[in-house]
Amino acid sequence: MQFPDRFADLAEYPFPRLRALLTGQTPGGPEFLMTIGEPKHALPDFVGPVVAEHAEGFRGYPPNEGIPELREAIAGWLERRYGVSVSPETQVITLNGTREGLFNAALAVSPENKNSRRPAIIIPNPYYPCYGAAALASGAEPVPVSAMPETGFLPDFETLDREILDRTTLAYVCSPSNPQGGVADEAYWRRLFALAEKHDFMVLADECYAEIYRDTPPMGALEAARACGFDPERLLVFHSLSKRSNAAGLRSGFVAGGEKTIQEFKRVRSYFCAPQPKPLQYAAAALWNDEAHVEENRRLYREKFEIADRVFAGFKGYQPPQAGFFLWLPVWDSEVATLEIYRKTGIQVLPGAYLSRQSWDGSDPGEGFIRVALVSGADEVEQGLEKIRSVLDEGINEQG
Ligand SMILES: Cc1ncc(COP(=O)(O)O)c(C=O)c1O
C-alpha cells in the first residue's frame, strides 16, 4: 500500500504524541488535564430549545454556504463587533467548524505555482497544526516563522528572504495567537498588508480567540483592512463559536472576505464539504445574536488570567497572555518539563515542541515552552497552576 509523500513530513498530532510520552509513567497525584483547548464553561440554555424547535431540518440537506438566517446573524455580529459591513449573501460562508475552513481555503485559493516555482505558505511558529497540513495538501511548502516574545508572539514575516516572499501565496496569521495569547495591533496588520501587496499574496486571519480577552477587544483583520485600505479580495477572516460560546461540539464557524475570493471558495468547497445540519445552524445564529453569554464567559476567563498572574508573579519569563485561554510558560525543555509535572503532580500539560517545528531560520520556538489550558473552573485552575509553578521552580533550581 502506498500513501502520498506529501504528508510524510507531518508529525503525529500533538495529543496522541502526548499520550505516547506519558504512557507507562506514574502520575504523582490525581490526573488533571490542562492540555486541550476545549472550553468547559456553560453552554447557553437557549441552544437546546432552538435545536429542538428546528429538528425537522435534520430531514433535508443543508445549504453549502449556510442558511440565510445564520449568514445574516454573522454579518450583524461583524458590524457590531468591528464596525465592518459585509454582505451576508456574497461575503460570508458558514463553516462546519473553523478547522475545515482553514484547511480547505488553501486548497481553494492557493495556486499550483507562483513565478514558476513551488508556492510557499508562510505560517506562524508555533501554530495550529491545521495550517501546515493545509499547505502540504495544496502542494505548497509550509514555511514556519518563529513567533517569540521579542515580536509580541506574532511572526515577523518581513524577516523572510525575498526568494520565499516572492513565491508566497498565503500567510496564515492567528490573532489572538494560540498558544501564546499575543494580539496583532493596527501597526502589525498594516505592515503585513503592505508586505502582502508588495509580494502579491493573500492573508488568512484565524481569529478563533477574538472574544476571549482581558479588557481591550483585539482589533480584527477586517477592521484593520478597512483602516489601511487593504484590498478585501486579499483577506479571509475565520471565526468560531467553539471558544466564544463554549460550543466546540456544535462545529460552527464562518469565513468572511472579498466577494470574488468568497465566490471561488464557495464554488470549490461545494464539491466536498459537509455543511453543518440546519437545526445546528439555527442554534449558531442564536449564539451570534447574543452577547450576554460571551460577556459572562470573558468574565470567567478574566478571573483565571488574574489567578495566573498572581501564581506566576516573579516567574522568570512569564508573559501574561493578552487574550485566548492558554499560558505559554518558559521551561528548560518542553518534554522533560511535561514529564516532571506529570510525575510529580498528575497534571498533564502540552510540550511546546508538539506545536512547533523548525522555523525557516533553523530555530525551534516551542522547545523551551509548555502550554497550559485555563479551561477548567477557577479553583481547579488555581490549584493546578500552583503545583505547576512549584515543579518549575524546583526544576529551574536544579538546572542551576
Ligand atoms: C488557533 C485555532 N484555530 C482554529 C481552531 C479550530 O476551531 P474550530 O473548533 O472552530 O474548528 C482552533 C481550535 O482549537 C484553534 O486553536
The ligand as an ORCA input file, in Angstrom:
! r2SCAN-3c Opt
* xyz 0 1
  C      -5.906     28.646     16.600
  C      -7.079     27.777     16.318
  N      -7.678     27.885     15.128
  C      -8.731     27.126     14.809
  C      -9.241     26.193     15.694
  C     -10.403     25.348     15.261
  O     -11.580     25.738     15.821
  P     -12.970     25.084     15.439
  O     -13.448     24.404     16.665
  O     -13.825     26.222     15.033
  O     -12.750     24.126     14.298
  C      -8.656     26.055     16.949
  C      -9.154     25.039     17.888
  O      -8.577     24.661     18.848
  C      -7.542     26.863     17.266
  O      -6.929     26.780     18.459
*
